[in-house]
Structures are given as structure tokens and as C-alpha cells.
Amino acid sequence: MGKNTFELIIDGNLEATTSIEIADCCCEKSKPAKSFAQLVALVKHSEDNLIIKGYDDMGDRISIIRGIYYGTEWSLDYSKEQSKARNFAFNEYTNSNVEADAREALKCSEDCKADLFNSLFNSFEIFDSPYKAVDFGHLIIGMDSRRSWRAKSIGIPTQGGTGLELNTWVGDLGGGVGKLSLDRVRNPKKRAKSLFPISGSSYGAMVNLEGDIASYVCGMDSNNESKIDDPTDNFETIHEALQDYFDTKWDKRATFFLKMLDGEFEGNELKNKDEVVEYCAEALSDFSYWYLGIRMKEKGLGEIEEFTAASGNFEPVSKEVATIFIDGLLHVIEKPQDMITARTNPNPTPREETTVDKASELLEKLKDKFKKMDLNPFD
């Protein structure tokens, strides 16, 4: 709060004075976004306040808003998972730490009544209609990852992809591969399509996939459709990049994304579909090893025997999931107003023999052979 003093002067003489308390904050109270237009407006309000606080750089604003969803102890993800390991991973994948605590940075003043942090916190999934949506948390962490050459270009050993990929589609679908691989130990007939629900927020859920694709395309260079670009090279504000995505990029979002995965097109036909599916499947399979190992330990989902049994499903499940993913994107290229979800339903493929299986079989054969050996030379 501050004071403004007013003086009453008559014929040059000071007759009276009065002081009125004036609030430092002139913000309107914000609300969680319920549509794409409301999301753009909420992000603009947030950027305006961040600029007032000195965060003139768009990259800093991306980082601060990303921290509302991932990689901090005040993030939405941490509120659910309570995992410092996940926070560490998100920051490693993004190749950056969060610039500032959004709980304070978003306030125009100490008495700010806008409540922007909570409005953004509760705007992680935006549905413009029941079948047109985006996960803003996925979108913004993808934009943050794209600011780093390392995060978008260098694969992380043993984990299946670059930091950008792991923060988005590889993390979502590779985690789903790990889960389904474990489920198939008990139910070999469970289908990969089950990982692609229209509702929900896990793995290949529609809103997740839309967020993953948006994370690559929002803020892209329109003159270089196959380049995974730093969004701050093309836009000065996040809200303008969002508006551009919803207004001009939406109908070609799947095409742009596939081109960034080295997809080659003739018209709407993906000429190298098999190669793109194989690339995705390999990434998902590699990540599923790491994901399932961590989750089984954190959540008490089983022991090494269950992991070994599940690992034989990683590659076949990955191929099924990658095929569904790419087929879903190709459908949206033909019908851009449709949602990204499963459009095919491949049959479950058999478990494959792993190196661990082969070693176990060899050990059993050696044990059996040893039992049958006559070790008494005098018999």
C-alpha cells in the first residue's frame, strides 16, 4: 500500500490536506483458463506482470512458467509425485534450472491480487471443446527444452532420446510401453490401444499427445518447417506464439511435427513411414527400460523377476505403440479438426526372448548337465 496526499488550495492559500491509502496493485483477479482464448489472455497477463518485475527476456518467462508444472518443489508434477528425482530429470532434460519462483515472480507487488500462479497451476489442460485440447504443461516444457541446443539435439545415453523428446512424446509413450509391458506379464492379450484414451491425463491420452505436438510446433519458424527451432528466435512473447499456433499452425500441426522427425512427404503421404515408425519404436523401447525400473522401485510394483518378464515385451509393445501414434498423426493430416488419438488397433504381438532369458536358459542347462555328470571316477 502507498499514500497519495491531496491539497485544497483557494486563492493561493492552502486550506486543507488529506491522505488516501492507494493500493499498489491494479490487477484484476485472474481465473484458470477454460478455452484457448482464455489461455492466451492468462499467459499475456502473466507475461505483463513478469515484465514489470524485470523479466524482459522471453526465455526467462518460459522458464518461470515451466516451473509451475515441472522441475520444482512448487510444481504441479511435484505436488502429485513428490519426487525429487523427477525434478532433477526434468531440469536435466531441459538443460536448465528454473529462472525464478513463479509464486513471487508473477506478483506485480507484494499485495498483488491477480493470483496468477494458482490460475496457471490450474490451467495445465485446456479444452477448447471436448475433442480439441492441449496440455499446456507439456507445451511449455517443450518450448523451454527447445531453447537449448543440447536438449533438442543430443540423445541422453540409455534413455531413448533427446531431452526434448524425453520431456514430451518419448516420456509419455515410453512410460506407457513400460506399464503395458508389465501388464502383459499377467494379461498377454491387453492391447496397446488402451494407452490412448480420449479422456484422462496419462501416457497417450489425447490431451497429452496434443501437448506433445504443440511443444514442437508452437513458436516454430514458418520458413523452415523441419527445423526444431528456439521459439525465442521467432517470437517476442509466449502469448503471441500461442495465438499463432492456435490460429495458423493448428491445421498442419501433425505435418510440421512429423517433418521435425525427418518425415518426408509427397502431398499428405508420409513416404518414409516405416523409418519414422522404427525411429519412434526404438526410442520408446529404450526409455521403457529406464522408466519401468524406476517406477517399480518407487511404487513397489514388483521385483527383478517381474522386470525381466516385462522386458521381453518392450520391443513388440513399442512397435505397436509407435504404429498407433504415427497412424493417429496421419489421420489428423487428412482431417486436421479431428483430435490426435488412436485410429488403429493392432493385435498384441508375442513376447520376445531377451538376453537375460537366454542367459537363464543356459544356466539351467548347465545345472541340469552338472546334475547328470558322474563325478565319482572310482564308481
N, C-alpha and C positions, 0 to 999 in steps of 0.2 A: 504494500500500500504506500501511497505518497500523498502529500498535501499540496493543494493549489490555493493560493491566497488571493482574494478579490478585494479591491478597494473602491469605495464610493467617494468620488470627488465632485464637489459642487462649487462652481465659480473659482476653481483653482485650489479649493481647500479640501483637505482630506477629512471627510465627515465620519467614515466608518470603514472597518475592515472585517473580513470573515474568512475562515479557512474551511475547506471542504476536503474530506478524505476522498482521494481518487484511486481506484483500483489500477494496478499496473497492467493487468490482463484485460484485453479487449476481445479475447477469443470467444467464439460460440462453442458450446459443448458439442463435441463430436459424437457420432454413433457408429457402431460397426456397419460395414458396407453390406448391402443386400443385393447389389447389382454391379455390373461392370462400370456403369457411370458413377455410382456411389464410391466404388473403389478408387477410380481416378481422382475424384474430388477429395477423398480422405487422404490419399497419398500427396496430393497438392498441398493441402492444409499442413500435413506433416513436414513436407519439404520447406514450406514457408517458415515454419517455426524453427526448423533446423538451421536455415539460412540466418535467421535472426540471432541464433546462438553461435554463429560464426562458421558453420559447416557449409561453406560455399562450394566445395568440391562434390560433384555428383557421386563419385566413387565412395566418399566418406558417408554420404547419405544412404547409399545402397548398403554399405557395411552395417550401419547403425540399425537400419530397418531389418536387415537379415538376422541380426542378433535377437530380434523379438521372437524368431521362430526356431533358430538353430545355433548351437555352439556356445551358449552362455547359460549361466545358472538362473537367469530370468526368462529363458526361452520357453516357448510352448512345448518343444520336444523334451526339455529337461523336466518340465512340470509333470510330464507323463512317465518318462523313463527313469528319471533320477540317475542318469548315467554320465559320469564324468568322462568315461572312455568314449562315449558317443560325441560329447562336446569336443574332445581332443581330435577325434576323427574328422568332424565337420570342418574344423579350423585347418587341419592338415590338408583336407581335400580342396578347400577354398584357397589355401596358401596365404591365409591372412587371419589376423585376430580382429575382433570387432572393435571398431574405432572408439565407440563410447557407449555408455549405458543409456539405452533409449528411455528408460523411466525418468531420467533427468533431462536428457538432451532434447526431448520433444516438448518440454515446457518452455513457453515464451518467457516466463518469470516464475518466481517461487510460488506465486498464487495462481498459476495458470489453471483455468477451469476447463480447458479443452478436453482433457482426459484422452489424449491421442494414443498413448501407449495401450490402454485397455481396448480402445476401438480397433486398433491394428491387430492386437493379440487375438481378438475375436473375429477377425476378418481373414482367417487363413484359407478358408474355402469360400469361393464366391460363385453363386448360381444365378446367372442371368435368366435362366429358365431351368426347369427340371433336367433338361438334357443339354444344356450349354453352360459350361462351368470352367473354372480354373482354380488350381491350388496356388494361391499367391505365395505361400511359404516356399514351395518348390521353385516358382518363377524367380523369386528374389535371390535365393541362394545360387541358382544357375547364373543369374546376371552377375552376382558377386564373384563366382568362380571364373567367369569369362574375362574378368579384369586382369587375371594372372595368366601369363603365357605358360607357365609351368602347369597350372591347374587344368588348362584346356588342351595341353599338348603332350605331356609326359605321363605315361602309364605308371601306376603305383604297383611295384612288384608284388606278385601273388594275389592281387585283389581284383584283377579283371578289367581295369580301365583307368582313365584319367580321373583326376579329382572331380572335374565337371561331370563326367559320366557316373561316377560313384555317388555324387550328391543328387543325381536325378534318376534317369531311367534304369541304369545298371543297379543302383541301390534298391530301387523299388522292385524291379522284376527279378533281379538276382536273389533278393531276400525271399521272394515268392517261390523261386526254384528250390531254395534250401528247405523251406517249410513243406512244400508239396513232396519233395524227395523223402522227407521223414514220414509224412503221412502215408506215402505209398508202401512203406515197410509194413504197415498194418492193413492198408487197403490199396492193392496194386491197380485197381480199376478207377481210382479217383482221377478226374480229368483236369488237364491244365486250364481249361476254360474257367474253372472255379476260381482262379486267381484274378479274374477280370470282371468283378461285379459292377453293375451300374451304380449302385449306392455303396456307401462305405468309404473308408479312407486308407485301406491297406493294399500294398502290393500293386496290382494292375487295375485298381479301381478307376473308373472313368475320370474323376476329378484329379487323381494323381497323374494319369497319363497326359491330360490336358496341361497340367502344370509343368510336366517334364518337357513337352514340346515347346510350350511358351518360354521356358527358361533358355532355350537356344535362339528362338526367333524374335522375342521382344527386344527391341533396340538393335536389330541387325542392320548391316549395310545393304541397302536395297540394290546397290550396283554390283554386289559380289555375293550372289545367293548361296554359294557353297562355303563361304568363309565363316568360321566361328569367331565372331568379332567382339571386341571390347565395346559394350554399349555406350560407354562414355566418350568414345570416338565419334559417335553418330548423333548423340542427343545431349542436351544440357540438363535435362531433368528426367526423373523417373516417370512422373505422371504423363509427360509428353510421349515417352516411349510406350507406355501402356496404352494411351489413346491411339497411337499409331498402330499398335498390334491389334487392338480390337476393331479399328475402323478399316485398315488397309491390308493387314497381313493374315487375318483370321482365315480367309477362304483358301489361302495357299500354305497354311501352316505346316501341313504334313509334307508337302513337296519340299519346302525350304529345309525342314528337319532332315529328311532323307538325303537331300543333296549335301548337307553337312556331315552325313555319314558316308560320303563318297558314292551316293546313289547316282546312277546315270539314267537319264530319261530321254525317251522319244515321245513327245506329247505327254500323255499321262501314264505311259508304260515304263515301269522300272526295268530296264534292260538287264541289269546285273543283280536281280532279286536274290538268286541263290547265294551270291557272295555276301550281300548285305545281311541275309539271314544267318549265314555262317559266322560272320563277324559278331553279330549280336549274341548268338548262341554261345560262342566261346567266352565272351565277356561275362555272360550270366553264369555259366558253369564255374568259371574261376572264382567269381565273387561268392557263389553259394557255399563253397568250402569254408571260406573265412567267416561268412555270416552265420552259418549254422553252428560252427564250432563255438563262436562267441555266445550265441543265443542259448545253446544247450547248456553252457556253463552258467550264464547269468540267470536263466529261468528254470534250471533244473529239469530239462526236458529229456534227459537220458544219459547213458554212459557211452564209452568208446565203442561198444558193440553196436549200439543203435546208430551212431555216427557212421561206422563202417558200412552197415547195411544201407543207410541212406545214400552214401557216396556213390553207390552203383547206379543210382537214379539221376545223379546230377546232369550227366551229358544228355541222356534221352529226354529228360524233362526240359532242359534248356532249349533243345531244338524245337520241341512243341511250343514252348512259350514264345520263343523268337519268331516262329512262323505266325502265331496268332497276332503278335504285336505288329509285324510288318503288314500282314493282311488287313488288320484294322486300320492302319495308316493309309493303305492303298484304297480302301473303301472311301475314306474321307477325301481323298484326292478327287474321286469321281463325284462325291456328294458332300461338299465342304460344310454344309449346315448340319450334317449328322455329327454325333458325338464319336470320340475315339474310344472304341471298346472292342471286345471280341466279335468277329464276324465269321470265324471258322471254329471248328470243334474237332481237332484231331484225336484219333484213338490213342489211348495210353500205349507207350512202347515199352518193351521188356527192359528190365534192369540189366545193366552191363557188368561184366566181370571187371573188377578193379585189380590194381597191383597188390593191394592188401589181400584180396580174395586169393590171388594166385600164390602169394607167399604162405597164406594159411593152409591152402591145399597141399603145397609142397611139404610144409611142416607135418601135417597129418600123415602124409605118405611115408615120410622118414620115420615118424613114430611107429607106424604100422610095420614098416620093414624092420625096424630095430627090434620090435617085439618078436618077430618071427625068426630072427637070427639065432643060430646055435652058438652061444658064447662059451661053451664048455668043450675045449679041444680033446678032453680025455673021455668024453661020453661015447 
